[in-house]
Amino acid sequence: MFRKNNNRRAQIWVETVIYTLIGLSVIAIILTMALPQIEKAKDKAIIEQTVTALNVLDKKISEVEQAPGNSRVVEFSISMGSLNIDADNNLIKYTLEDTKLELSEIGENITQGNIVLRTEKMPARFKITLTMKYPNLDITNKNGDETRTLQAGTTPYKIVIENKETSSTTADTNIEFSII
C-alpha cells in the first residue's frame, strides 16, 4: 500500500512537469509569432509620428522663409532613427534602419506633401527614409555648410530655424538651423 501511494505521487509530479512544459512551449510559440508583428506596429507608429513632426517642421520653415530675420523654435523628438540636416544638399532626412517594416514597395518613392518616403532592402531587414528637399532655399547649420545629425534620445531637441538676411535679391533665402 505504501508503494502504490508513492507511485501515484510520482505520477502527479510527472504530469505537472509535462503540463508546465507544454504550457511554456505554447507561450513561446505564440510569442515568436506575435513579437515581429508588435515590432512592425511600433515602427509604423514611429514613422507616422515622424511624418507629423516633419510636417510641423516644414510649416515652420515656410513661415520663417516669409521675412528676413524671422525665426521659430521647434521641439523635435526622435525615439528611434536619426534626423540629418544636410546643408550641402539643402535637405532634411529622417532615417529608420534595421526595421522589419516594409512600409512601401522597395526602391519606389512615395510623395506625401513635401515628404518623400522610400523603403530600401537591407541584408536582413529594411531601411526607411523620409526626405524633405528645399531647392529654393540655402540651408545652413550654425557651424557652416555641413550635415548635422540628431540621434534618438529621450529629451526632445529644440531646433531654432532662422531666416538670415541676404544682400542679393536674386540669391536663395538662407535658412539657418541651430540646436539649443
C-alpha positions as CSV (number, residue, x, y, z in Angstrom):
1,M,0.0,0.0,0.0
2,F,2.8,2.4,0.7
3,R,4.3,1.7,-2.7
4,K,1.1,2.4,-4.5
5,N,0.8,5.8,-2.8
6,N,4.4,6.7,-3.8
7,N,3.8,5.7,-7.4
8,R,0.7,7.9,-7.5
9,R,2.6,10.9,-6.1
10,A,5.3,10.4,-8.6
11,Q,2.8,10.2,-11.4
12,I,1.2,13.5,-10.3
13,W,4.6,15.3,-10.3
14,V,5.4,13.9,-13.7
15,E,2.1,15.1,-15.1
16,T,2.6,18.5,-13.5
17,V,6.0,18.9,-15.1
18,I,4.7,17.7,-18.5
19,Y,1.7,20.1,-18.4
20,T,4.0,23.0,-17.4
21,L,6.4,22.3,-20.3
22,I,3.5,22.1,-22.7
23,G,2.2,25.4,-21.4
24,L,5.6,27.1,-21.7
25,S,6.1,25.7,-25.2
26,V,2.7,27.1,-26.3
27,I,3.6,30.5,-24.8
28,A,7.0,30.5,-26.6
29,I,5.3,29.7,-29.9
30,I,2.8,32.5,-29.5
31,L,5.5,35.0,-28.6
32,T,7.7,34.1,-31.6
33,M,4.7,34.7,-33.9
34,A,3.4,37.9,-32.1
35,L,6.7,39.8,-31.4
36,P,7.6,40.6,-35.0
37,Q,4.1,41.9,-35.6
38,I,4.3,44.1,-32.5
39,E,7.7,45.4,-33.7
40,K,6.2,46.3,-37.1
41,A,3.3,48.1,-35.5
42,K,5.6,50.0,-33.2
43,D,7.8,51.1,-36.1
44,K,4.8,52.1,-38.2
45,A,3.6,54.3,-35.3
46,I,7.1,55.9,-35.1
47,I,7.1,56.6,-38.8
48,E,3.6,58.2,-38.5
49,Q,4.7,60.4,-35.6
50,T,7.8,61.4,-37.5
51,V,5.8,62.3,-40.6
52,T,3.6,64.5,-38.4
53,A,6.7,66.2,-36.8
54,L,8.3,66.7,-40.2
55,N,5.1,68.4,-41.5
56,V,5.3,70.7,-38.5
57,L,8.9,71.4,-39.2
58,D,8.1,72.1,-42.9
59,K,5.4,74.5,-41.9
60,K,7.8,76.4,-39.6
61,I,10.4,76.6,-42.4
62,S,7.7,78.1,-44.7
63,E,6.8,80.6,-42.0
64,V,10.4,81.6,-41.4
65,E,11.0,81.9,-45.2
66,Q,8.5,84.8,-45.5
67,A,10.6,87.6,-43.9
68,P,14.3,88.2,-43.2
69,G,15.2,88.0,-39.5
70,N,12.2,85.8,-38.8
71,S,12.8,82.8,-36.5
72,R,10.9,79.9,-34.9
73,V,11.7,77.2,-32.3
74,V,10.5,73.7,-32.9
75,E,10.7,70.8,-30.4
76,F,11.5,67.6,-32.3
77,S,11.5,64.2,-30.5
78,I,13.3,61.2,-32.0
79,S,12.5,57.9,-30.3
80,M,14.2,55.8,-33.0
81,G,16.4,56.5,-36.0
82,S,18.2,59.7,-36.8
83,L,17.5,63.1,-38.4
84,N,20.0,64.7,-40.7
85,I,20.0,68.4,-41.6
86,D,22.1,68.3,-44.8
87,A,23.2,71.8,-45.6
88,D,25.3,70.8,-48.6
89,N,22.2,69.4,-50.4
90,N,19.6,71.6,-48.9
91,L,17.5,68.7,-47.5
92,I,16.3,67.2,-44.2
93,K,16.3,63.5,-44.0
94,Y,15.0,61.1,-41.3
95,T,16.3,57.5,-41.4
96,L,15.0,54.4,-39.6
97,E,17.3,51.5,-40.2
98,D,17.1,47.8,-39.2
99,T,13.3,47.6,-39.2
100,K,11.1,44.6,-40.1
101,L,8.5,47.0,-41.5
102,E,8.3,47.1,-45.3
103,L,6.4,50.4,-45.5
104,S,6.3,50.8,-49.3
105,E,7.4,49.0,-52.4
106,I,11.2,48.6,-52.3
107,G,13.1,51.3,-54.2
108,E,10.0,53.3,-55.0
109,N,9.5,56.9,-53.9
110,I,6.1,57.9,-52.4
111,T,5.4,61.6,-52.0
112,Q,3.2,63.0,-49.2
113,G,3.3,66.8,-49.4
114,N,6.9,67.8,-49.2
115,I,8.0,64.4,-47.8
116,V,9.4,61.7,-50.0
117,L,9.2,58.2,-48.4
118,R,11.5,55.4,-49.6
119,T,11.9,51.8,-48.4
120,E,15.2,50.1,-49.2
121,K,16.2,46.4,-48.6
122,M,19.0,45.8,-46.1
123,P,20.7,42.4,-45.8
124,A,18.1,41.1,-43.3
125,R,15.7,43.9,-42.8
126,F,14.6,47.3,-44.2
127,K,15.7,50.9,-44.1
128,I,13.0,53.7,-44.3
129,T,13.9,57.2,-45.2
130,L,11.8,60.4,-45.2
131,T,13.3,63.3,-47.1
132,M,12.3,66.9,-47.5
133,K,14.2,68.8,-50.2
134,Y,14.4,72.6,-50.4
135,P,15.8,73.5,-53.8
136,N,14.9,77.2,-53.5
137,L,16.5,77.6,-50.1
138,D,20.1,77.8,-48.9
139,I,20.0,75.7,-45.7
140,T,22.9,76.2,-43.3
141,N,23.8,74.9,-39.9
142,K,25.0,77.1,-37.1
143,N,28.6,75.7,-37.7
144,G,28.5,76.2,-41.5
145,D,27.6,74.0,-44.5
146,E,27.8,70.6,-43.0
147,T,25.5,67.8,-42.2
148,R,24.1,67.9,-38.6
149,T,22.8,64.6,-37.3
150,L,20.3,64.3,-34.4
151,Q,20.2,60.9,-32.8
152,A,17.4,59.2,-30.9
153,G,17.0,60.3,-27.3
154,T,14.5,60.7,-24.5
155,T,14.7,64.6,-24.5
156,P,13.3,66.5,-27.4
157,Y,15.6,68.6,-29.5
158,K,14.9,72.4,-29.7
159,I,15.6,73.4,-33.2
160,V,15.9,77.1,-34.0
161,I,15.1,78.0,-37.6
162,E,16.1,81.5,-38.6
163,N,15.9,83.4,-41.9
164,K,19.3,85.1,-42.4
165,E,19.2,88.2,-44.5
166,T,21.0,88.1,-47.8
167,S,22.4,91.1,-49.6
168,S,21.3,89.9,-53.0
169,T,17.6,89.8,-54.1
170,T,18.2,87.0,-56.6
171,A,20.0,84.7,-54.1
172,D,18.2,81.8,-52.4
173,T,16.8,82.6,-49.0
174,N,19.3,81.5,-46.3
175,I,17.6,79.4,-43.6
176,E,19.9,78.6,-40.6
177,F,19.3,75.7,-38.2
178,S,20.8,75.6,-34.7
179,I,20.2,73.2,-31.9
180,I,19.7,74.5,-28.3
